[in-house]
Amino acid sequence: MIREIYTAALLALALATPCVTQGEQHLSKVFTMQMQVNGKVTETGCSNSRGPKITLEGEIILGGVKAQLIFQNNEKGTHTSTVTYGTNVVLVPLGGAITLPKQPVQGGVGGNPHIWIQFHDGAGQNLTEETYLGRCVQGLFVSPSFLSDVLAVADVASLDCENHPGPVISVGGTVTFSGLHARFIFRNNVKGTHTAEDIRDVTLIVEGAQTTIPKQPMQGGAGGNPIISLQFMDGDGELIGDPFRLGRCNQL
C-alpha cells in the first residue's frame, strides 16, 4: 500500500512539471534503482549516561539510468536506425556516488548499548533488515545493497527535422529520489523482557531530491522527419518498460 501511494505521488510530481518549450514532450517512468551504501560507523562516549554518539559517513553508489532514442523511417521499421546516447544522455551514471557527510546522532538508553542500523525510504518503507553493529562501534564498515524507487523524466524536443543524415533532437530531464534514511536502534540488551529501546533517524537523501540533466542536442540517422521513440534503460542497459512512441520529428 505504501509503495503504491508513493509511486502515485512520484507520477503526480512528473505531471506537475511545467512545460518550458513549445512542442516539448515529457516522458516519465517510475522504476526501482539498485543502490548501495558504503558507510563507516564510529561511536564515541560509549559509557555516557545519556547514551553514545554515533557518526555515519561514506557514500551512496547509484545503479544508474539512461535513455535511448530510436529513429524509424516508416511505420513498419524496415529501415531502422537506432541511436543510443551513450555518456551524453546518462541521466544518472552507473556507479555514480552521493557523498554522505559526517552525521552524529545520540542514543538514549544509557551507556554502552547494543546498536543496530536499518535503511528505509522517505515513505517509511524498510529497504533492509536490521543489521547488528555491536557495542562501542569503532570504524565499522557497512555496505548494504537494496532497491529504491526513483522517477526518471525525459524532456524531448526537435531542433531540426530536415537535417541530413537525420534530425537533431534535444533531450534533458530529471531523476527524482524517493528518499533514503538510516535508522539507528539502541537497546540495552539483545534479548529479554525488560529491553529499553531508543531509535534515531538520519536523512541521507531528502524525499523528492532531484538531479537535473541539462538539455543536449543529438542527431539521428534515418533521414528527414523520421518516427521517433524513446526507451528508458537502467545503468546496465536493461530495458525499463516499453518504449514511448513520440511520432514524427515535426510533431514534437
C-alpha positions as CSV (number, residue, x, y, z in Angstrom):
1,M,0.0,0.0,0.0
2,I,2.8,2.4,0.9
3,R,4.7,1.7,-2.3
4,E,1.5,2.2,-4.4
5,I,0.8,5.6,-2.7
6,Y,4.4,6.7,-3.2
7,T,4.5,5.6,-6.8
8,A,1.4,7.7,-7.4
9,A,3.0,10.7,-5.7
10,L,6.1,10.4,-7.9
11,L,3.9,10.3,-11.0
12,A,1.9,13.3,-9.8
13,L,5.2,15.2,-9.4
14,A,6.1,14.4,-13.0
15,L,2.7,15.5,-14.3
16,A,3.1,18.8,-12.4
17,T,6.4,19.6,-14.1
18,P,5.7,22.7,-16.2
19,C,6.5,22.7,-20.0
20,V,9.2,25.2,-20.9
21,T,9.4,24.6,-24.6
22,Q,6.5,24.6,-27.0
23,G,6.2,21.1,-28.5
24,E,8.4,19.6,-25.9
25,Q,7.3,16.1,-24.7
26,H,7.8,15.0,-21.1
27,L,8.1,11.2,-20.6
28,S,8.2,9.7,-17.1
29,K,8.9,6.3,-15.7
30,V,8.9,5.1,-12.1
31,F,11.3,2.2,-11.5
32,T,13.5,0.6,-8.8
33,M,17.1,1.6,-8.9
34,Q,19.9,-0.5,-7.4
35,M,21.7,1.4,-4.6
36,Q,24.5,0.5,-2.2
37,V,25.5,2.4,0.9
38,N,29.3,2.3,1.7
39,G,29.3,3.7,5.2
40,K,31.6,3.9,8.1
41,V,30.1,3.9,11.6
42,T,32.0,5.2,14.6
43,E,30.9,5.6,18.2
44,T,32.1,8.0,20.9
45,G,31.1,8.3,24.5
46,C,30.4,4.6,24.9
47,S,29.8,5.0,28.7
48,N,27.9,8.3,28.5
49,S,24.9,8.1,30.8
50,R,22.8,9.8,28.1
51,G,23.9,7.3,25.5
52,P,26.8,7.2,23.0
53,K,27.2,9.4,19.9
54,I,27.2,7.5,16.6
55,T,28.6,9.0,13.4
56,L,27.8,7.7,9.9
57,E,29.8,8.8,6.9
58,G,30.6,7.5,3.4
59,E,28.8,7.4,0.0
60,I,25.8,6.0,-1.8
61,I,26.5,4.2,-5.1
62,L,23.7,4.5,-7.6
63,G,22.7,1.9,-10.2
64,G,22.3,4.4,-13.0
65,V,19.6,5.2,-15.6
66,K,19.8,6.3,-19.2
67,A,17.7,6.8,-22.4
68,Q,17.8,5.5,-25.9
69,L,16.3,7.2,-28.9
70,I,15.0,5.1,-31.8
71,F,14.6,6.6,-35.3
72,Q,12.5,4.8,-37.9
73,N,11.9,6.0,-41.5
74,N,8.5,4.2,-41.8
75,E,5.8,2.6,-39.7
76,K,7.0,-0.9,-40.4
77,G,10.5,-0.1,-39.4
78,T,12.0,-1.8,-42.5
79,H,14.9,0.6,-42.4
80,T,15.5,1.4,-38.8
81,S,18.4,3.5,-37.3
82,T,18.8,3.2,-33.6
83,V,20.9,5.8,-31.8
84,T,22.0,5.2,-28.2
85,Y,23.1,8.4,-26.5
86,G,25.9,6.8,-24.5
87,T,27.6,9.0,-22.0
88,N,25.8,12.2,-23.2
89,V,22.4,11.0,-22.1
90,V,23.1,9.1,-18.9
91,L,20.5,10.5,-16.5
92,V,22.3,9.1,-13.5
93,P,25.7,7.4,-14.2
94,L,26.2,3.8,-13.3
95,G,28.2,3.8,-10.1
96,G,27.7,7.5,-9.6
97,A,28.1,8.4,-5.9
98,I,26.4,10.7,-3.4
99,T,28.7,11.7,-0.6
100,L,27.5,11.4,2.9
101,P,28.9,14.0,5.3
102,K,29.5,13.0,8.9
103,Q,26.2,12.9,10.8
104,P,26.3,12.3,14.5
105,V,23.3,11.0,16.5
106,Q,22.9,10.2,20.2
107,G,21.2,7.2,21.7
108,G,19.3,7.4,24.9
109,V,19.3,4.1,26.7
110,G,22.3,4.5,28.8
111,G,26.0,3.7,28.4
112,N,27.4,1.1,26.0
113,P,24.1,-0.1,24.4
114,H,23.7,-2.7,21.6
115,I,23.3,-0.9,18.3
116,W,21.6,-1.9,15.1
117,I,21.2,0.0,11.7
118,Q,18.4,-0.2,9.2
119,F,17.7,1.7,6.0
120,H,14.2,2.9,4.8
121,D,12.8,5.3,2.2
122,G,11.1,8.7,2.5
123,A,7.7,6.9,3.0
124,G,9.0,4.9,5.9
125,Q,9.1,1.6,3.9
126,N,12.0,-0.6,5.1
127,L,14.6,-1.3,2.4
128,T,16.8,-3.6,4.5
129,E,16.6,-5.7,7.6
130,E,18.1,-4.6,10.9
131,T,21.9,-5.1,10.9
132,Y,23.6,-5.6,14.3
133,L,26.6,-3.4,14.7
134,G,27.6,-4.4,18.3
135,R,28.6,-2.3,21.2
136,C,31.1,0.7,21.3
137,V,31.5,0.6,17.5
138,Q,34.8,1.9,16.2
139,G,35.3,2.3,12.4
140,L,32.9,-0.5,11.4
141,F,32.1,-0.5,7.6
142,V,28.6,-1.4,6.3
143,S,27.7,-2.0,2.7
144,P,24.1,-3.0,2.3
145,S,22.6,-3.1,-1.2
146,F,18.9,-2.6,-1.9
147,L,16.3,-1.3,-4.5
148,S,14.7,2.1,-4.1
149,D,12.0,3.8,-6.2
150,V,13.1,6.7,-8.4
151,L,11.2,8.7,-11.1
152,A,13.0,9.4,-14.4
153,V,11.6,12.2,-16.5
154,A,13.0,12.9,-20.1
155,D,12.2,16.2,-21.8
156,V,12.4,15.7,-25.6
157,A,12.1,18.4,-28.4
158,S,13.0,18.6,-32.0
159,L,15.5,21.2,-33.2
160,D,15.9,20.4,-36.9
161,C,13.8,17.7,-38.8
162,E,15.2,18.3,-42.3
163,N,18.9,17.9,-41.5
164,H,21.0,15.2,-43.3
165,P,21.7,12.4,-42.4
166,G,19.0,12.8,-39.7
167,P,17.1,15.2,-37.3
168,V,18.6,17.0,-34.4
169,I,16.8,16.2,-31.1
170,S,17.2,17.8,-27.7
171,V,17.0,15.7,-24.6
172,G,17.2,16.7,-21.0
173,G,15.3,15.8,-17.8
174,T,15.4,15.0,-14.1
175,V,15.7,12.0,-11.8
176,T,13.7,12.3,-8.5
177,F,14.6,10.1,-5.5
178,S,12.1,8.6,-3.0
179,G,14.3,9.4,-0.1
180,L,16.8,7.4,1.9
181,H,17.1,7.3,5.7
182,A,19.3,5.4,8.2
183,R,17.6,4.3,11.4
184,F,19.9,3.6,14.4
185,I,18.3,1.4,17.1
186,F,19.8,1.4,20.6
187,R,18.8,-1.4,23.0
188,N,20.2,-2.1,26.5
189,N,20.3,-5.9,25.8
190,V,19.9,-8.3,22.9
191,K,17.1,-10.4,24.4
192,G,14.9,-10.1,27.4
193,T,11.5,-9.0,28.7
194,H,12.9,-5.7,30.0
195,T,14.6,-4.3,26.9
196,A,14.9,-0.5,26.7
197,E,14.9,0.8,23.1
198,D,15.7,4.2,21.5
199,I,15.5,5.0,17.8
200,R,17.3,7.8,15.9
201,D,16.7,8.6,12.3
202,V,19.3,10.2,9.9
203,T,18.2,11.6,6.5
204,L,20.7,10.5,3.8
205,I,18.7,11.6,0.7
206,V,15.8,14.0,1.1
207,E,12.5,12.7,-0.2
208,G,11.8,14.4,-3.6
209,A,15.5,15.4,-4.1
210,Q,16.4,15.7,-7.8
211,T,19.3,15.5,-10.1
212,T,18.9,17.6,-13.3
213,I,20.2,16.6,-16.7
214,P,20.9,19.6,-18.9
215,K,19.4,19.6,-22.4
216,Q,21.8,18.4,-25.1
217,P,21.3,18.0,-28.8
218,M,21.7,14.7,-30.5
219,Q,21.4,13.6,-34.2
220,G,19.6,10.6,-35.6
221,G,20.5,8.8,-38.8
222,A,17.2,7.7,-40.5
223,G,16.8,10.5,-42.9
224,G,14.5,13.5,-42.7
225,N,11.4,13.6,-40.4
226,P,11.6,10.0,-39.0
227,I,9.4,8.4,-36.5
228,I,11.0,8.8,-33.0
229,S,10.6,6.6,-29.9
230,L,12.4,6.8,-26.5
231,Q,13.3,3.8,-24.3
232,F,14.4,4.1,-20.7
233,M,17.2,1.7,-19.6
234,D,19.0,1.0,-16.3
235,G,22.7,1.5,-15.9
236,D,23.5,-1.9,-17.2
237,G,21.5,-1.3,-20.4
238,E,18.5,-3.4,-19.4
239,L,15.2,-2.1,-20.8
240,I,12.8,-0.4,-18.3
241,G,9.2,-1.0,-19.5
242,D,8.1,-0.4,-23.1
243,P,9.4,2.4,-25.4
244,F,7.4,5.7,-25.7
245,R,6.4,6.4,-29.3
246,L,6.7,10.2,-29.9
247,G,5.7,10.4,-33.5
248,R,7.3,12.1,-36.5
249,C,10.1,14.6,-35.8
250,N,7.9,17.6,-36.9
251,Q,5.2,16.5,-34.5
252,L,7.5,17.2,-31.4
